[in-house]
Amino acid sequence: MTQFHDKSVLVTGALVGFGAAICHAFARRGATLLAHDLVAESDDKVAELERSLIAAGAGAFRYVRADLASRDEIHAMFTSLRSDGHAIDILVNNAGIQKTSPVEDFDDDTWEKIVAVNLVAVHHCIKQSLPDMRRKGWGRIINLASVHGLVGSVNKTAYVAAKHGVVGLTKVIALEAARDGITANAICPGWTDTAIIAPQIEAKGRAIGANTREAAVEALVSEKQPNGKLIDPAHIGELAAFLGSDAAEHMTGVSLPIDGGWTCV
């Protein structure tokens, strides 16, 4: 197993879902975890995450709060980390939000916030992280792009536009940093067992008159993923840890589907 005892890993949206799974994958390998989310540092969820990551083997833990829709708050987050002596070795842009709506009915403010958090913030976090990586001659940028960075789905104009943007951004960063020991890759998960898809599971259940969550999940997942299964977030964490390793040195600019076969057709 690759070890990250000398690496600091910043994970945005770290408290739940993909973010927590990615944090645990790096913690098991000894990394220092710099965990970002929206809640106050005093929130019980932060203490719970710290305890679980240290128990898993993390070298150290630091929590930072920022609203990723705000460029100023992103800059303040990085300033705070630098003032504490943290230079980012591995950046995982995981934080994301979603809302589904037909394009004619999509609230403009919500549309713009989705793009701000899911795409513009990715740009700002990369921009803030690259100088330290270049100075070290080593770095890993891992962007959570979603299968919707590769394909479209109805009622998701903002999310799909942002995630396609992340795929394109990843390619450009890979080219710009190729000679600096820095890689940039995107992970593109399909339906995964996380809170972000709960509203869609509930909507599908209502639409088909499902009596159980399991029936609603099966109906939703079978529309897209040939294997018919929700993905375990832990698998996303393991893929992120691989992309952070030296074994992935020559993988850059790649968008990797982990989608149960969704993008085969």
MODA-V386027 format. One record per backbone hydrogen bond with DSSP energy under -0.5 kcal/mol. CO is the residue of the C=O (numbers start at 1). NH is the residue of the N-H. If there is no record, write none. Layout:
CO/NH
CO/NH
This chain:
4/7
7/32
8/10
8/89
8/90
9/11
9/34
10/12
10/92
11/36
16/19
16/20
17/21
18/22
19/23
20/24
21/25
22/26
23/27
24/28
26/29
26/31
27/30
29/4
31/33
31/59
31/60
32/9
32/34
33/35
33/62
34/11
35/64
36/14
37/66
40/43
43/46
43/47
44/48
45/49
46/50
47/51
48/52
49/53
50/54
51/55
52/56
53/57
53/58
54/57
60/33
62/35
64/37
66/68
67/70
69/71
70/74
71/75
72/76
73/77
74/78
75/79
76/80
77/81
78/82
79/83
80/84
81/84
81/86
82/85
85/87
89/140
90/10
90/92
91/93
91/142
92/12
92/94
93/144
102/105
102/106
103/106
107/111
108/112
109/113
110/114
111/115
112/116
113/117
114/118
115/119
115/120
116/121
119/123
120/124
121/125
122/126
123/127
124/128
125/129
126/130
127/131
129/133
130/134
131/135
132/136
133/137
133/138
139/183
140/91
140/142
141/143
141/185
142/93
143/145
143/187
146/149
147/150
147/151
153/156
155/101
156/160
157/161
158/162
159/163
160/164
161/165
162/166
163/167
164/168
165/169
166/170
167/171
168/172
169/173
170/174
171/175
172/176
173/177
175/178
177/180
177/182
178/181
181/139
183/141
184/253
185/143
186/256
187/145
187/146
187/189
188/258
189/147
191/231
192/194
194/197
195/198
197/201
198/202
199/203
200/204
201/205
202/206
203/207
204/208
205/209
205/210
212/216
213/217
214/218
215/219
216/220
217/221
218/222
219/223
220/223
221/224
221/225
224/226
225/228
231/193
232/235
232/236
233/236
233/237
234/238
235/239
236/240
237/241
238/242
239/243
240/244
242/245
245/248
246/249
248/251
250/252
254/186
254/256
255/257
256/188
258/190
259/262
260/227
261/264
262/265
